[in-house]
Structure formats: C-alpha cells, structure tokens
C-alpha cells in the first residue's frame, strides 16, 4: 500500500504542473474580460479554483441568456422539446465533467478540472443553441 501511495504522490507531482499549464492555456484561449485576465496570474490552487468558478459562472449566465432567447421564439411544443433536451444535456454535462476530472480524483486539481470541463461543455452548448437562433 505504501508503494501505491508513493506512486500516487509522484503522479500528482507530475500531473499538477501539467494541469496548471492546461488551465492557463485554456484561460488564454478564451476571450476574457479585463477582470478575468488577472486569472492568468493565478498560482495557488485556491486562486485557480476561484478563477475557474468565475469563468464557469460567466459561461452559465451566457448559456441561460441564449436559452431563454431561443425559447421565447419557439412554439409551445418546440419549447417543451428544448426544455427536455436541456435537462438531458445538464445531466450529461455534469456526469461528463465528473468523468473527465476523475483522472486526478482525490487530488487538489480535481475541482478545478471538473469546473473547467463544465465551462468548456457549457460554452459548446451555448454555441449549439445560438446556431438554432439563425
């Protein structure tokens, strides 16, 4: 068991810098507002987590705006289908984020990875819904 613990420690030492780099690259790839640009300087896990949460909250707000904009243009029948699809998508989003972040399960990067996946998937869904507005 001790060998497994040492192995996990070594794994975390390798994965943490890689995941932190991935996080920073993801931040740079997104179109960030001035307040979010400060997240590029996030060093501690707590700072990264705060930034990741802020990015997810912004993505969720945008998704909800596009969703309601689309829903307002639909007939009652199509609006109900959209609602059902969105509920199924939320279940998928959450389970997918849990799966994707399980690569670092138990580590300090787990919540950050989970929120990053939620953000990425939410932005993708926003673009899917936005396409239906056209």
Secondary structure, 3 states (H helix, E strand, C coil): CHHHHHHHHHHHHHHHHHHHHHHHHHHHHCCCCHHHHHHHHCCCHHHHHHHHHHHHHHHHHHHHHHHHHHHHHCCHHHHHHHHHHHHHHHHHHHHHHHHHHHHHCCCCCHHHHHHHHHHHHHHHHHHHHHHHCC
